[in-house]
Amino acid sequence: MVRMSKKIAYIIGSFPNLTNTFINREIIEAQRRGVDLTIVSIRRLPAFEAGPEIKKLAQATKYILPVPWLSFLRNNLYFAL
């Protein structure tokens, strides 16, 4: 029997967010069970007093916005040319 690893991506509007308690607990439990997780957040919110698990998740989160200006200019110049 071949055992496949589980991979899940969470795409969230903003992370960490105080109102995402259910999602936060789900993510922490999935990690505890060995699921390979990727968290993608559209934007970063100002920090709030989060527990150590949420702080660790926030450090590993990939944020889409804000786009760094240098990256924005480089990519637009590339497509303009």
N, C-alpha and C positions, 0 to 999 in steps of 0.2 A: 504494500500500500504506500503510495506516494503522499507525503504530507505537504501541503502547500502553505506557504506563509500568508498571513492575512495582512493586507495593506489597506488603509483607510485614509482618505483626505477629507478634512473638515474645511469647508469654505465658509467663513464667518464674516459678517459685516464689520465687526470691530471686536478685537480681542486684546487684552483681557477686558471683560465687561462685567460689572457687578451684577447685571440682570441675567447673565448667562449661566446661572447656577446649575441648571439641569445639564447643559452641554458640558460644563466644566467637570462635573462628576462623572459623566459618561466617558469623557476623554481620559480622565485619571484611571477609571476602572478598566478601560480598554488597554491602556498602557500596562497596567498591573497584570493583565492576562497575556501580555506579550505581543500585542498587535502593533505592527509597524505603522506609526501615525505621522501624518504631515498636516500641519495646521496652516492655512492660508487665510490671512485677514486683509480685508480691503483697506482698512485704516487702523491706525494705532490711537488708542484713547489715552488721556493723561492717566498716570499711575494712580491706583487706589491701594489701600492696604489689603493686599492679597496674601494668601498663605504661601508657603514655600513651594508647594507643587505647582500652583498657578504661575508663580514667578519663573520657575524652571521652564514651564511650557511657553510662556511669553518670550523667553530668550530664544527658543527654538522656532518660533513662529516666523513665517515668511510674510512680509508686509508688502502690499502693492502700492499704496499711497502713503505719503507723498513720494512722488518720483524725484530722485535727485536731479538737480538742474543740469549737471554735466552729462548725465546719461540721457536726459530728455533731448538736449541739444545735439549730442552725437548721433542719436538714432534718427532724429528728424533731418539732420544734414545728410546722413547716409541715404535716406529715401528720397531726398530732394535731388541728389546727384544721380 
